[in-house]
Structures are given as C-alpha cells and as structure tokens.
Amino acid sequence: MTIATISKKGSFSAAHRLYNKQWNYDKNIEVFGKCAYLNYHGHNYEYVVSLTGEVDKKTGFVFNLNDLSKILHHLVINLFDHKNINIDIKEFNSINPTIENISIFIWNLIRNQIRLDIDIKITLYETQNNFVEYYGK
C-alpha cells in the first residue's frame, strides 16, 4: 500500500466578530480585544485542504484534484467569500467564528464529500502569522 498526501490551496475574504453572547461588551473586549468591536472586521483567509490516503493503482490519484477544486468552490468559496460569517452563515449565529471553529466547520462540510478511507486536514490562515490546523479529531 502506498500512502500520499495531496493538498489544494484557496482563499476567501470575509468579515466576522468574536464575542460570547452571554457576556457583556466589556468582558468581550477583555477576552477578544478589537475582534469584539461592534462593527465587525474582515480577513483575507487562506486555506489548505490536505487529503491523505492510498494511491489508486489505476489512476495514480489519492483523490482527483479537479473534483476537490469543485467541492471546495461549491462548499467553501460560495459559502464564505465576501460574507459576514456571523450574519450570513446560519450555523455561526450560535458558534463563535474563531479560526478554530471555522476550520472545524469546513472540515465537516468536506468530510461529507470525501471517502472515509481518506484523512482530511484543514489549515486555515486568518492572517499571515495566525493559523490553525484541524485533523478532525
């Protein structure tokens, strides 16, 4: 069995606000800083989706990168690009849109489209220096 990892990069621009609805404004500012400001703020997010699995002997693929591009465009770009994550994506009405939670959300969307024998890793950059990696565990 030959195992390999393929990766696909992408990006989207979106706004969000970090806050906990159970706290007052001052507590949110204390914990989340300027990310809790009332009028939201934006990022140019970059992501890398990595798939690890067995290389198919017939195709030479772990997964068809063209198919992965279509999945990511449909599930990530169409959903997130130029959106206010807190307002436009209903799941984030009750989930704080941290990079951790956004990466978990993206992982779950993609998991439903990729065979279970393939491992998925999401790397999501909020800024050039701040990023998260999520493996689905």
C-alpha positions in Angstrom: 0.0 0.0 0.0 1.4 3.4 -1.0 0.1 6.4 1.0 0.4 10.0 -0.2 -0.9 13.4 0.7 -2.3 15.9 -1.8 -3.2 19.5 -1.0 -5.2 22.3 -2.5 -4.9 25.9 -1.6 -7.6 28.5 -1.8 -8.7 31.8 -0.3 -11.8 33.9 0.6 -12.5 37.3 2.1 -15.0 37.5 4.9 -15.9 39.6 7.9 -16.7 38.4 11.5 -16.9 39.4 15.1 -15.7 37.4 18.0 -18.0 37.6 21.1 -19.8 35.5 23.6 -23.5 36.4 23.8 -23.6 35.5 27.5 -21.0 38.2 28.4 -21.4 41.9 28.4 -19.5 44.1 26.0 -16.7 44.9 28.4 -16.0 41.2 29.1 -16.0 40.5 25.3 -13.5 43.3 24.7 -11.3 42.0 27.6 -11.2 38.5 26.1 -11.4 39.1 22.4 -9.9 42.6 22.1 -10.6 44.6 19.0 -12.1 41.4 17.4 -15.2 42.1 19.5 -15.8 45.6 18.2 -19.5 46.1 17.3 -19.0 46.8 13.6 -17.1 43.6 12.7 -13.8 43.3 10.9 -12.5 41.4 7.9 -9.7 39.0 6.9 -8.4 37.6 3.7 -8.4 34.0 4.8 -6.2 31.4 3.1 -6.7 27.7 3.4 -5.0 24.4 2.5 -7.0 21.3 2.3 -4.9 18.1 2.5 -6.1 14.6 1.8 -4.1 11.6 2.8 -4.8 8.1 1.5 -3.8 5.2 -0.6 -2.7 6.0 -4.1 -5.1 4.2 -6.5 -3.1 1.9 -8.8 -5.4 2.5 -11.8 -5.5 6.3 -11.7 -2.4 7.2 -9.7 -4.6 9.5 -7.5 -5.3 9.7 -3.8 -8.2 11.9 -4.9 -8.9 13.7 -8.2 -7.7 17.3 -7.6 -10.2 18.6 -10.2 -13.0 17.1 -8.2 -11.5 18.6 -5.0 -11.4 22.0 -6.6 -15.2 21.7 -7.5 -16.0 20.6 -3.9 -14.1 23.5 -2.4 -15.5 26.1 -4.7 -19.1 24.9 -4.0 -18.7 24.3 -0.3 -16.2 26.9 0.8 -15.9 29.8 -1.7 -19.6 30.0 -2.4 -20.4 29.9 1.3 -17.8 32.2 2.8 -16.4 34.6 0.2 -17.4 38.2 0.8 -19.8 37.2 3.6 -20.3 38.3 7.1 -19.8 35.0 8.8 -21.8 35.9 11.9 -24.8 37.0 9.9 -24.7 35.2 6.6 -23.9 31.7 7.7 -26.7 30.5 10.0 -24.5 28.0 11.9 -22.4 30.8 13.2 -25.4 32.5 14.8 -24.7 30.2 17.8 -21.0 29.4 17.2 -18.2 32.0 17.8 -16.5 32.3 14.4 -12.9 31.8 15.6 -10.4 30.3 13.1 -10.7 27.1 15.1 -14.5 26.9 14.7 -14.3 27.9 11.1 -11.8 25.2 10.3 -13.9 22.6 12.1 -16.9 23.7 10.2 -15.1 23.5 6.8 -13.7 20.1 7.8 -17.2 18.8 8.5 -18.6 20.1 5.2 -15.8 18.5 3.2 -15.9 15.2 5.2 -19.3 14.5 3.7 -17.9 14.7 0.2 -14.7 12.6 0.6 -14.4 8.9 1.0 -14.0 7.8 4.7 -10.7 6.0 3.9 -9.1 9.4 3.2 -7.9 11.6 6.1 -8.6 15.3 5.8 -6.6 18.1 7.3 -7.6 21.8 7.1 -5.1 24.5 7.6 -6.8 27.9 7.8 -4.8 31.2 7.9 -6.6 34.2 9.3 -3.5 36.4 8.9 0.0 35.7 7.7 1.0 34.8 11.2 -2.2 33.3 12.7 -3.4 29.9 11.5 -4.9 26.7 12.8 -4.7 23.1 11.6 -7.6 20.7 12.1 -7.5 17.0 11.5 -11.0 16.0 12.5 -10.2 14.7 16.0 
